[in-house]
Amino acid sequence: MEIVPEMVDKNTWDKVINYIAMSDEQPPYLLMDKEMIREKISQIGRTIRNAKVFYAVKANPDIEVCRIVAELGLGFEIASEGELRILAQIGVSADRIITSNPIKTFRFLEEAVRYGVTYFAFDSNAEVDKMARYAPGASVYVRLTVPNEGSEWPLSKKFGVEIEEAAALLVYARDKGLNPVGITFHVGSQCNNPYNWQHAVDKAKELWDMAEAEGIKLKMLDIGGGYPIKYTKNVVDIATIETKIDKVLRQKFSDDVQIFIEPGRAVVGDAGVFVGTVIGKARRGDENWLYIDVGVFNGLMESIGGIKYTYIVGSRGEEKTWTVAGPSCDSFDVIDKEATIAEPEVGNRILIPSAGAYTISYASEFNGFSIPKTILI
Ligand SMILES: Cc1ncc(COP(=O)(O)O)c(C=O)c1O
């Protein structure tokens, strides 16, 4: 493992190698590079005028990760009482918290209101009714459907409404005593297509004007998350994406409009490296199978939705194409069907970079395998 792999930052790599050499911690575990989190935060929201950044806690809710984010002054986007409690423990005030999940549980809504959170997304009449009852007078923003083309993790089907319906919902919310303040959308996670944001901003502007014609003066546009990170290929960088977004925002919206950004993956993804172990090898038919101790259920859930990871082993063995599988008995537990890896020995370490987002937060103890520990370095 002496050369720095192409997809990993050199400083992060050095810290990871140093940690593995010095520690007797048993894999699997997730190492999170604190400096990389800080570096990524410094890049986000820089090129968009009047922007406020809210970290999407679901990407990695580790309390020490949240503490770093809080210390750097960001806000937080949350969806559950569990996420709220983490923020409460580190003293994040309610005015730094928003919730963009358009359908909230009663319990979460009650706890969020009690804590003092006032910003909530919605996309249905039923949610307006719920909020009018449990969060009267709340500041609410409607979720618009936007194109998710080019996103590796599309998010457009479950939530969002088209422009006309969104306008009617804003009116309905106002009539129910809520305070309609804005519009939100999500272009899909791991979005490598800046055009999605441009198209979404165009759509939002149409809705903005429609609301104004109904006497509703909005003040906030939430452009969601979606900034991509490097897994196996290079991606468009944040400054390029933001420059394009900012250009269309300036064309369409006045200077006083507050822009919210809700990145998750881009804040923490690059900072994480899974450290695991090769636990088995087999030849099945004409396939080479490699078994490791991190799988779909205990950390690499996104692999089944199409996220492809890079696997790094110290071996100088022959390069082969592998089907890579996790440790559980479930045949669903396959994380890659064609990974090129130099043949390792059973017992060797295997490192998986770009694993800081949507890994531990998805993990379960299925089949009795522990959720890997998160360790900040
Ligand atoms: C409402 C909302 N905001 C923000 C995010 C973060 O998105 P990303 O991790 O792609 O930046 C998500 C991801 O699912 C989301 O659902």
The ligand as a MOL file (V3000), in Angstrom:
LIG
                    3D

  0  0  0     0  0            999 V3000
M  V30 BEGIN CTAB
M  V30 COUNTS 16 16 0 0 0
M  V30 BEGIN ATOM
M  V30 1 C -34.0180 16.4590 1.7280 0
M  V30 2 C -32.5980 16.1340 1.4950 0
M  V30 3 N -31.6770 17.1070 1.5970 0
M  V30 4 C -30.3670 16.8640 1.4040 0
M  V30 5 C -29.9160 15.5930 1.0990 0
M  V30 6 C -28.4480 15.3810 0.9090 0
M  V30 7 O -28.1510 15.0500 -0.3850 0
M  V30 8 P -26.6490 14.7380 -0.8540 0
M  V30 9 O -26.0920 13.7780 0.1040 0
M  V30 10 O -26.7990 14.2090 -2.2150 0
M  V30 11 O -25.9090 16.0220 -0.8480 0
M  V30 12 C -30.8350 14.5480 0.9470 0
M  V30 13 C -30.3930 13.2070 0.5940 0
M  V30 14 O -31.1150 12.2470 0.5570 0
M  V30 15 C -32.2150 14.8290 1.1570 0
M  V30 16 O -33.1410 13.8640 1.0580 0
M  V30 END ATOM
M  V30 BEGIN BOND
M  V30 1 1 1 2
M  V30 2 1 2 3
M  V30 3 2 2 15
M  V30 4 2 3 4
M  V30 5 1 4 5
M  V30 6 1 5 6
M  V30 7 2 5 12
M  V30 8 1 6 7
M  V30 9 1 7 8
M  V30 10 2 8 9
M  V30 11 1 8 10
M  V30 12 1 8 11
M  V30 13 1 12 13
M  V30 14 1 12 15
M  V30 15 2 13 14
M  V30 16 1 15 16
M  V30 END BOND
M  V30 END CTAB
M  END
